[in-house]
């Protein structure tokens, strides 16, 4: 006998500021330490909730090794001082790891297997580079029929730009708009509600005393957005992935460090602890596309998530479309006929950064708090995924 699904509600959503990699403000901050701080902040947002009721913490990470290996989720749970009864699991769907973690946590509640869950994401591209420290690919992916899996992300963006006829000027204009929106959002304090200030401990030798000087500072502002970005400056940048291409460092997402965390609960827990929900989790979908044009993935995932949630694309008020590359973002917008005014209202990854497996959780916090400020009903977090996928999750403001 089938059991009716129950709703999952978000009662806390927060994120760290995003730092530039590899030489930005978090270059010496471990990703598990970033995660610990956002977990503590998320828990502090629901002081009446008994943490012993938390079933599990699901944490997304695109390259779970080194400083973010050894099941970082469980390590962070313990380091954050949560009860030892709280589990932890680290999941990897590359750039969609964070939104996948949210969907998995919501599903545990929806099917009645859990009442309280943590969903999060953390990534340090300063400490763990793209592809990890010791990549070892299966040689079968270099066969002709599989070669798309071997393409670097930039080359897939070039193929999307070519196939969808997205020119260099359009990409640069999109990139400039990302910076302009992000700077305007920072000046207006738009990110204040969603951002947890992170304490950074810096140690340096004092040659005069022979001691180690310790300095603690707090950061609460994303590091990537550039107020001095211009179309002329972007136009001077050379293609970095193809000699005669159009994809540059300026119209691609930034490598970054960051973390985000959400707490999800059932309706029973809402009532028991008199909690105010920020949003309801509506639906999630993932779809595969040819690996060589992986950037077009959201084109398939967005309609699938809408269908799963029983709503139309036109009902989505806020699209947080991760800007892996301007080329693929513009191709998705073009193909689905998205309203540009609804896409990344506060700027995207080109300006704010893209800490891979953390991005889904970070942008969920952005979407949820943004909808509340602007009195919007439905918001979506969506992104393309390496090896040819698209993922999309929908939230409803309550």
Secondary structure by P-SEA (a helix, b strand, c coil): cbbbbbbbbbcbbbbcccccccccccccccaaaaaaaaaaaaaaaccccccccccbbbbbbcccccccccaaaaaaaaaacccccbbbbbbbcccaaaaaaaaaaaaaaaaccccccccbbbbbccccccccccccccccccccccccccccaaaaaaaaaaaacccaaaaaaaaaaaaaaaaaaaaaccccccbbbbbbbbbbbcccccbbbbbbbbbcccccccccccaaaaaaccccccccccccccccccccccbbbbbbbcaaaaaaacccccccccbbbbbbcccccccaaaaaaaaaaaaaaccccccccccccccccaaaaaaaaaaacccccccccccccccccccccaaaaaaaaaaaaaaaaacccbbbbbbbbcccbbbbbbbbcc
